[in-house]
Amino acid sequence: MTLFDESEYLERLGKTKTRMADAGIDVLVASDPANMNYLTGYDGWSFYVPQCVVVSLDADTPLWIGRGMDVAGARHTTFLPEADIIGYPDHYVQTLARHPMNFVGDMIAERGWGAKTVGVEMDAYYFSARAYAELQKHLPNARFANADLLVNWVRLIKSDAEIVIMRQAGQIANRVMTTAIDRLEPGVRECDAVAAVYQAQMSGTEAFGGDYPAIVPMMPTGEKTSAPHLTWTDAPYENEQMVNLELAACRHRYHCPIARTAYLGKNPPAKLVELAAHTVEGLDLTLAAIKPGMRAEAVEQVWRKHMAKVGLEKESRIGYAMGLNYPPDWGEHTASLRPGDQTVLEPNMTFHMILGMWMDDYGFECSESFRVSGDGCETFADVPRKLFVKA
C-alpha cells in the first residue's frame, strides 16, 4: 500500500517527464532511493545493491527494477502494476562476471528504448562508475545524458500531503531533542544517551511512530564541539562540559533535523554564552525575514549582516533543502541558503537552517527545519532556542 494516493505519484511523474522533455531526455534511470520512493512509493533497505526506477516519455508508468528477492517489497509499497515490477536473478549480485545494470540495459532495449537519449543520475550515491560503464555497454546505441538532480528539483516543492507528514516529524523531533537533553548528566556514558535518542526516534509519539533518520545522532563533547559531524564515544559525560546535539526525527522517510547545544554545569564559559546569544538572535532574525519570492542568497544575507555586526562570520552555507531521503543524507542537494544561490523561495519548499558556529576549541549549534508559507515560514519543531544549561 502506498503512502500517498496514486494520483499524487502520477502528478509527480508528470512533472518529472516535463523536466525530462525540456532536457532532451527520453528515458530516465533513477537510482537515488529517495527519487525511487518519490516516483513510485518504493521503500526498502535494498539500496546496497543496484536498483532503479526507469521513466520513459513513452510509458504511462515507470519500471521498478531491482533484486529478485525485493520484488515482493515493491509489490507492497509501490502503485505499479505487476508487469512493471521486474526483478533480476541473484547471479547478478556482487560478482565480477556480470552486473545488474546489464539486466537494466536489456530491459530498456527490449522495450524499444535502446536508441534513445538515456538520462542517468551521475552523482547519486548509489550509482557507481561501474554501473554507468555496464549500462553503456548494454545500450551501445543509446545517447547518454547527465540527469543528476532532475527529480530532486521536482521534489523541492512539497505537496500538502507531504507537509502533513513533515509536521508529524516535527512533533517527534520535539521529543527526540527533549530526550537527549534530559539524558545528559555527568557520569552517563555518551553511548547510553545516544541509545535513548534512538529509542525516541523510533517510538515517536503516542499518536504515530518514527522511522530511521538518514544521518546518525551527532553529539560531540568538549573541545570536539569545535568540529561538525562527529558522533559519540562510550566515555561518560563530565561536569562543566559542553555537548552539541545535531539530531533528527523521521516519519515515513520525511525528516525534521534539529540542533541545539547544552552545557553540563553551573558555569558555562562567557565566550560560549556570548556566541549562543548572537547565534540565536541571528536565527530568530533570519527566520522572521523569510518570505516567498525571496532568493535563497537573500536569506543568508540577513544572517551574514547580523553576525558581521558582532565580528563573526560563517563560511559554510546556513541551510539547504531537505525532506524525503535515505542514508547517508537528509538533504535534497538542490537549493542552499548561501551567497550566489538564486533559487526563488516558494510556498511548501522545506529547509534545514543550521547555524553551527565552530570556533577553535568550542562550538555552538542551533537549527530549525521550516517550510516556506504563504507569508513567511513555519517551523516544524518548537524546542526553545537557547543554550541549555544543566546545573
C-alpha positions in Angstrom: 0.0 0.0 0.0 1.4 3.4 -1.0 1.8 6.2 1.4 0.1 8.7 -0.9 -2.8 8.4 -3.4 -1.9 7.1 -6.8 -2.9 10.5 -8.2 -0.1 12.1 -6.4 2.5 9.8 -7.8 1.1 10.4 -11.3 1.4 14.1 -10.8 5.0 13.7 -9.7 5.7 11.6 -12.8 4.1 14.3 -15.0 6.3 17.0 -13.6 9.4 14.7 -14.0 8.5 14.0 -17.6 8.2 17.7 -18.3 11.7 18.3 -17.0 12.9 15.3 -19.0 11.5 16.6 -22.2 12.9 20.1 -21.5 16.4 18.5 -21.1 16.1 16.3 -24.2 15.9 13.1 -22.2 13.7 10.2 -23.4 14.4 7.7 -20.7 15.4 8.4 -17.1 17.2 5.8 -15.0 16.7 7.0 -11.4 19.0 5.2 -8.9 18.7 7.6 -5.9 16.5 5.6 -3.4 14.7 8.8 -2.4 13.8 9.5 -6.1 12.7 5.9 -6.5 10.4 6.4 -3.5 9.2 9.7 -4.7 8.2 8.4 -8.1 6.7 5.1 -7.1 6.4 4.8 -3.3 9.1 2.1 -3.1 10.5 1.8 0.4 13.0 -0.9 1.3 16.6 -1.2 2.7 17.8 -2.6 -0.6 19.9 0.2 -1.9 23.1 -1.7 -1.1 22.7 -3.4 -4.4 22.0 -1.7 -7.7 18.3 -0.9 -8.4 16.4 1.8 -10.2 13.2 3.2 -11.5 13.1 3.7 -15.2 10.8 6.5 -16.5 10.1 6.8 -20.2 8.3 9.5 -22.0 6.6 6.7 -24.0 5.1 4.9 -21.0 2.3 5.8 -18.6 4.0 4.3 -15.6 7.7 3.6 -14.8 9.5 0.3 -14.3 10.9 -0.7 -11.0 14.0 -2.9 -11.5 15.7 -4.4 -8.5 17.0 -7.6 -7.0 14.6 -10.5 -7.4 14.2 -11.0 -3.7 13.0 -7.4 -3.4 10.1 -7.8 -5.9 7.7 -8.6 -3.1 8.7 -5.4 -1.3 8.0 -3.4 -4.5 4.5 -5.0 -4.7 3.8 -4.0 -1.1 5.0 -0.4 -1.4 4.5 0.9 -4.9 1.4 1.7 -7.0 2.9 -0.1 -10.1 1.2 -2.9 -11.9 2.8 -6.3 -11.7 4.2 -6.1 -15.3 6.2 -3.0 -14.3 7.9 -4.6 -11.3 10.9 -6.5 -12.6 13.5 -8.5 -10.5 16.9 -9.5 -11.8 18.3 -13.0 -10.9 20.6 -13.3 -7.9 23.6 -14.3 -10.0 23.8 -10.6 -10.9 24.5 -9.7 -7.3 28.1 -8.7 -6.3 30.1 -10.6 -8.9 32.7 -9.6 -11.5 31.1 -11.8 -14.1 28.1 -9.6 -14.7 26.3 -6.5 -13.3 22.7 -5.6 -12.6 22.9 -2.7 -15.0 23.5 -5.3 -17.8 20.0 -6.5 -16.9 18.6 -3.0 -16.8 20.1 -2.2 -20.2 18.5 -5.3 -21.6 15.1 -4.3 -20.2 15.4 -0.9 -21.7 16.4 -2.3 -25.1 13.6 -4.9 -25.1 11.0 -2.0 -24.8 12.4 -0.3 -27.8 14.2 2.5 -25.9 17.7 1.3 -26.7 18.5 4.0 -29.2 17.0 6.9 -27.3 18.6 9.5 -25.0 19.0 7.9 -21.6 19.5 10.2 -18.5 21.4 8.8 -15.5 22.0 10.3 -12.1 25.7 10.7 -12.4 26.3 11.9 -8.9 23.9 9.8 -7.0 25.4 7.9 -4.0 24.2 4.5 -5.2 25.1 4.8 -8.9 28.7 3.8 -9.3 31.2 4.3 -12.1 30.9 0.6 -12.9 27.1 0.8 -13.1 27.4 3.6 -15.7 30.0 1.7 -17.7 28.0 -1.5 -17.7 24.8 0.3 -18.7 26.6 1.9 -21.6 27.9 -1.5 -22.6 24.4 -3.0 -22.9 22.9 0.1 -24.6 25.5 0.7 -27.3 23.1 2.7 -29.5 21.8 5.0 -26.7 22.9 8.6 -26.2 23.6 9.3 -22.5 22.9 12.5 -20.6 23.5 13.6 -17.1 20.2 13.7 -15.3 21.6 14.3 -11.9 19.2 16.1 -9.5 16.4 16.2 -12.2 13.9 14.5 -9.9 15.4 16.3 -6.8 14.3 19.6 -8.2 10.8 18.3 -8.7 10.9 17.3 -5.0 11.8 20.8 -3.9 8.2 22.0 -3.5 6.2 19.6 -1.3 2.6 18.7 -1.6 0.2 19.5 1.2 0.2 15.7 2.0 3.9 15.7 2.4 3.8 18.8 4.7 1.4 16.9 7.0 4.0 14.1 7.4 6.8 16.6 8.0 4.8 18.3 10.7 4.4 14.9 12.3 8.2 14.5 12.1 8.5 17.9 13.8 6.4 16.6 16.7 8.7 13.6 17.0 11.7 15.9 16.8 10.5 17.8 19.9 10.6 14.5 21.8 13.9 13.5 20.4 15.7 16.7 21.4 14.0 16.8 24.8 15.0 13.2 25.5 18.6 14.0 24.5 18.9 17.0 26.8 17.2 15.2 29.7 19.6 12.2 29.4 22.7 14.4 29.6 24.2 14.0 33.1 27.8 13.7 34.4 28.6 10.0 34.6 26.2 8.9 31.9 28.0 7.3 29.0 27.7 9.1 25.7 26.6 5.8 24.0 23.8 5.4 26.6 22.5 8.9 25.9 22.5 8.1 22.2 20.6 4.9 22.8 17.9 6.9 24.4 17.8 9.2 21.4 17.4 6.2 19.1 14.6 4.9 21.2 12.8 8.3 21.0 13.4 8.5 17.2 11.8 5.1 16.6 8.9 5.2 19.1 7.8 8.7 18.0 4.8 10.0 19.8 1.7 8.2 21.2 -0.1 9.2 18.0 2.4 7.9 15.5 5.8 6.1 15.4 9.1 7.2 13.9 11.4 5.9 11.2 15.2 5.7 11.0 16.8 9.1 10.1 19.2 9.3 7.2 22.0 10.5 9.5 23.0 9.1 12.9 22.9 11.3 16.0 25.9 13.7 16.1 26.7 14.5 19.7 30.3 15.6 20.2 31.5 16.9 23.6 34.1 19.4 25.0 36.6 20.7 22.5 35.2 18.3 19.9 32.2 20.7 19.7 34.5 22.8 17.6 34.0 20.3 14.7 30.8 19.3 12.9 29.8 15.8 12.0 31.3 13.9 15.0 29.2 11.2 16.6 29.8 9.7 20.1 32.0 7.5 22.2 31.5 5.3 25.3 33.1 7.9 27.6 31.0 9.3 30.4 29.9 12.9 30.3 31.8 15.2 32.7 30.8 18.2 34.8 31.5 21.6 33.2 31.3 20.1 29.7 29.5 21.3 26.6 27.6 19.0 24.2 26.4 19.7 20.7 23.3 17.9 19.6 22.5 17.6 15.9 19.6 15.2 15.7 16.6 14.5 13.6 13.2 12.8 13.5 11.9 10.9 10.6 8.4 9.9 9.6 7.8 7.8 6.5 11.3 8.9 5.3 10.5 12.6 5.7 12.8 14.4 8.1 12.9 17.2 10.6 16.5 17.9 11.6 17.1 19.9 14.7 20.3 21.1 16.6 20.9 22.5 20.0 23.8 22.9 22.4 23.8 22.0 26.1 26.2 22.7 28.9 26.6 20.4 31.9 27.5 22.5 34.9 26.9 25.9 36.6 29.5 28.0 34.9 29.4 27.9 31.1 32.3 29.9 29.6 31.4 33.5 28.9 32.6 33.1 25.3 30.1 30.2 24.8 27.2 32.2 26.4 28.0 35.2 24.1 28.3 33.1 21.0 25.0 31.4 21.8 23.2 34.7 22.3 24.5 36.1 18.9 23.7 32.9 17.1 20.1 32.6 18.5 19.4 36.2 17.8 20.6 35.7 14.2 18.5 32.7 13.8 15.4 34.5 15.0 16.0 37.5 12.7 16.7 35.3 9.7 13.6 33.2 10.2 11.5 36.3 10.7 12.8 37.7 7.4 11.8 34.8 5.2 9.1 35.5 2.7 8.0 33.7 -0.5 9.6 35.5 -3.5 13.0 36.0 -1.7 16.0 34.4 -3.2 17.9 31.9 -1.2 21.0 34.1 -1.1 18.9 37.0 0.4 18.0 34.8 3.3 21.7 34.1 4.0 22.4 37.8 3.7 20.2 38.6 6.7 22.2 36.2 8.8 25.6 37.5 7.4 24.8 41.1 8.2 23.7 40.4 11.7 26.8 38.4 12.5 29.1 40.9 10.9 27.9 43.5 13.4 29.4 41.4 16.2 32.6 40.5 14.3 31.6 36.9 13.4 31.1 35.1 10.1 30.2 31.6 9.0 32.0 30.4 5.8 29.7 27.5 5.1 26.1 27.7 3.9 23.5 28.3 6.6 20.8 25.9 5.2 19.7 23.6 2.5 16.5 22.0 1.1 15.6 18.7 2.8 12.8 16.3 3.3 12.4 12.8 1.9 15.6 10.8 1.9 17.7 7.8 2.8 21.2 7.4 4.2 23.6 9.0 4.1 21.9 12.4 3.9 18.6 14.0 4.6 19.4 17.0 2.3 18.0 17.2 -1.2 21.2 18.6 -2.9 19.3 21.4 -4.6 18.7 24.9 -3.1 21.1 26.2 -0.5 20.9 29.3 1.7 24.3 30.8 0.7 25.7 33.6 -1.4 25.1 33.1 -5.1 22.1 30.8 -4.9 19.4 32.4 -7.0 16.6 30.0 -6.1 13.3 31.9 -5.5 11.5 30.7 -2.4 8.0 29.3 -3.0 5.4 28.1 -0.5 6.0 24.5 0.6 9.7 24.5 0.0 11.3 23.0 3.1 14.7 23.7 4.5 17.0 23.0 7.4 18.6 26.2 8.6 21.7 25.0 10.6 23.6 27.8 12.3 26.7 25.9 13.5 29.4 28.1 14.8 32.6 26.1 15.2 35.4 28.0 16.8 38.9 27.0 17.7 38.2 24.9 20.8 34.4 25.1 21.3 31.2 25.4 19.3 27.6 26.2 19.4 24.7 24.9 17.2 21.1 25.9 16.9 18.9 25.0 13.9 15.3 24.8 12.7 13.6 22.9 10.0 10.9 25.0 8.3 8.6 25.3 5.3 8.1 28.5 3.3 4.5 29.6 3.9 2.2 32.0 2.1 3.5 35.0 4.0 6.6 33.8 5.9 7.8 30.5 7.3 6.6 27.8 9.6 9.0 25.9 11.8 8.3 22.2 12.3 9.6 21.8 15.9 9.2 24.1 18.9 12.2 23.3 21.2 13.4 26.6 22.8 16.2 28.3 21.0 18.9 28.8 23.6 22.0 27.4 25.3 20.7 24.7 27.6 22.5 24.9 30.9 22.1 21.8 33.2 23.5 22.8 36.6 
